[in-house]
Amino acid sequence: MVTNITNLGRSGLSDWLLQRASAIVLALYSLFLVGYLLFSPGLDYAAWSGLFAQTWMRIFSLLAFVSLAAHAWVGLWTVTTDYLKPTGIRVAAQSIIILAIFVFLVWGIQVLWGA
């Protein structure tokens, strides 16, 4: 049996489940934000800042950030393994993708939880 060390889960099934679970979290987060924007007629910086100052919203946003990172990695891993056949090019592309996703995740956490 061939195993690939660059996939996120241990099997295709776990990657598939992770992709679906992260999609549900992202859909719920998006629907919440759209609903909040639609039903907050006097939305200003203070109200928006107040929403993101609440711990539950920060945790929900953190869950969405982690879900976005996992969702992006599983999707891009699938694309690179399907279409980039030379091993060196595929590993280089996946390394760049991993680095970019990590940087964006850390940056999002810093914006969300920073001072």
Backbone torsions as a table, in degrees:
resi	resn	phi	psi	omega
1	MET	NA	133.1	179.5
2	VAL	-92.6	131.2	176.0
3	THR	-117.0	145.5	179.5
4	ASN	-111.8	122.3	-175.8
5	ILE	-78.8	-8.8	-177.6
6	THR	-93.8	-5.0	177.4
7	ASN	-81.6	157.0	-172.2
8	LEU	-77.9	-43.7	-179.8
9	GLY	-93.4	-179.2	179.4
10	ARG	-84.8	-17.5	-177.8
11	SER	-150.0	172.3	176.4
12	GLY	-63.5	-34.4	179.3
13	LEU	-64.5	-44.1	-179.4
14	SER	-67.2	-37.2	175.5
15	ASP	-64.3	-40.8	179.2
16	TRP	-62.9	-45.5	178.9
17	LEU	-64.0	-41.3	177.8
18	LEU	-62.4	-40.5	178.4
19	GLN	-62.8	-43.2	-178.9
20	ARG	-71.1	-42.8	179.3
21	ALA	-63.9	-42.5	179.5
22	SER	-66.7	-34.3	177.3
23	ALA	-64.7	-38.1	178.5
24	ILE	-65.9	-44.5	178.5
25	VAL	-61.1	-45.1	-179.6
26	LEU	-65.2	-37.5	177.4
27	ALA	-65.5	-44.4	178.6
28	LEU	-63.2	-41.8	179.3
29	TYR	-63.9	-44.8	179.5
30	SER	-63.3	-45.7	178.9
31	LEU	-61.7	-40.1	177.7
32	PHE	-61.9	-47.0	-178.5
33	LEU	-64.4	-41.9	177.9
34	VAL	-64.0	-44.1	176.9
35	GLY	-61.4	-41.8	178.7
36	TYR	-63.2	-41.8	178.9
37	LEU	-66.7	-39.1	-179.1
38	LEU	-71.1	-36.1	-174.8
39	PHE	-100.9	17.0	175.3
40	SER	-122.8	83.7	-173.5
41	PRO	-65.7	-35.6	-178.1
42	GLY	-99.1	42.1	-175.2
43	LEU	-69.7	124.7	175.5
44	ASP	-134.0	-176.2	-177.0
45	TYR	-61.3	-38.9	-178.1
46	ALA	-63.5	-43.0	179.6
47	ALA	-67.4	-43.3	-179.8
48	TRP	-64.6	-43.3	178.0
49	SER	-65.4	-38.2	177.8
50	GLY	-64.0	-38.1	177.6
51	LEU	-61.9	-48.1	-176.5
52	PHE	-79.9	-5.9	174.8
53	ALA	-81.7	-17.4	-179.1
54	GLN	-77.0	137.9	-175.7
55	THR	-61.1	-41.7	-178.9
56	TRP	-61.8	-36.0	179.8
57	MET	-72.2	-37.2	176.8
58	ARG	-64.8	-40.5	178.2
59	ILE	-67.3	-42.4	177.1
60	PHE	-61.3	-42.3	178.3
61	SER	-66.9	-40.0	177.0
62	LEU	-62.7	-42.2	176.3
63	LEU	-60.9	-39.7	177.8
64	ALA	-66.9	-39.3	178.0
65	PHE	-63.5	-46.4	-180.0
66	VAL	-65.7	-39.5	177.6
67	SER	-63.9	-40.2	178.2
68	LEU	-63.6	-42.7	179.2
69	ALA	-63.3	-45.9	-179.9
70	ALA	-65.7	-43.0	-179.5
71	HIS	-62.6	-44.9	179.6
72	ALA	-63.9	-42.9	-178.3
73	TRP	-65.2	-46.1	-178.8
74	VAL	-62.2	-43.9	179.5
75	GLY	-64.3	-45.8	-178.9
76	LEU	-72.7	-31.7	174.8
77	TRP	-63.0	-41.9	179.0
78	THR	-62.5	-45.5	-179.7
79	VAL	-64.1	-45.4	-177.9
80	THR	-67.0	-38.6	179.7
81	THR	-72.2	-27.4	178.6
82	ASP	-79.1	-36.9	-169.7
83	TYR	-112.2	-17.5	178.0
84	LEU	-105.0	95.7	-174.6
85	LYS	-79.0	-39.7	178.9
86	PRO	-65.0	126.6	-173.2
87	THR	-58.4	-44.0	-178.1
88	GLY	-61.6	-44.2	179.3
89	ILE	-66.7	-42.2	-179.6
90	ARG	-63.1	-44.9	-179.7
91	VAL	-66.1	-39.8	178.3
92	ALA	-63.3	-45.8	179.3
93	ALA	-63.1	-43.7	179.4
94	GLN	-65.5	-34.7	177.6
95	SER	-65.8	-42.6	177.5
96	ILE	-64.6	-41.2	178.9
97	ILE	-63.8	-44.7	178.7
98	ILE	-60.1	-45.1	-179.9
99	LEU	-62.3	-45.2	-179.9
100	ALA	-63.4	-45.4	179.2
101	ILE	-62.2	-41.7	178.5
102	PHE	-62.6	-45.2	179.6
103	VAL	-61.5	-46.0	179.7
104	PHE	-64.6	-37.0	178.2
105	LEU	-65.9	-47.6	179.1
106	VAL	-63.2	-41.5	178.6
107	TRP	-62.3	-43.9	178.1
108	GLY	-62.8	-40.5	177.8
109	ILE	-65.1	-39.7	179.5
110	GLN	-65.2	-41.5	178.1
111	VAL	-66.0	-42.4	-176.4
112	LEU	-70.2	-45.1	-173.1
113	TRP	-106.2	-5.7	-177.9
114	GLY	-71.8	171.4	-178.1
115	ALA	-81.6	NA	NA
